[in-house]
Amino acid sequence: MYKQVVELLEEAAISYTQYTHEPILDYETDRKIRERFKLEGVPSKSLFLKDKSNNYYIFVTVEGEKLDSKLMKDLVGKKISICSAEELIEKTSCVPGCVSPFGYSDEITLIIDRKIYNYNKFLLSPGIPEITIEIPTKSINKILNIVENNILIYEKRS
């Protein structure tokens, strides 16, 4: 997954900063690493989901946001659930807790929370816990324009 993410960033001509650190597998370690490296970006949160027909989705949002099941059902047309750790590893090769927001085969639909665009910088995991990548949030659309995944926009109503 790491290789796919970096290739996408390079193909889209996105400047990024990569940080190597101890594995991030919990929010406390994540917080400490952000402080140590003085990271300015909003931490991403990517969930691997599926529906009963075994269609797969990556929901990309920001740390602290909760998935609105009703809104998600309205968006995709079916009830969805979070995949097991085993299914995540098998289908994406990501480490649980380190799901990348992009870099997947076209059979996986990307669901992008519009809220991510409220921030200047975006922190993401490239699928492994020892690396964090920071990109300008405005550059996410460059990635979305070159991936072959179906893309849906998720927006909570205020």
PEGI-V845763 format. One record per run of one state. SS is the DSSP state (H for helix, E for strand, C for the rest). FROM is the first residue (numbers start at 1). LEN is the number of residues. If there is no record, write none. Layout:
ss->[SS SS]
from->[FROM FROM]
len->[LEN LEN]
This chain:
ss->[C H C E C H C E C E C H C E C H C E H C E C E H C E C]
from->[1 2 12 16 21 27 38 42 52 56 63 69 77 80 83 85 93 108 114 119 121 126 131 137 147 151 155]
len->[1 10 4 5 6 11 4 10 4 7 6 8 3 3 2 8 15 6 5 2 5 5 6 10 4 4 4]
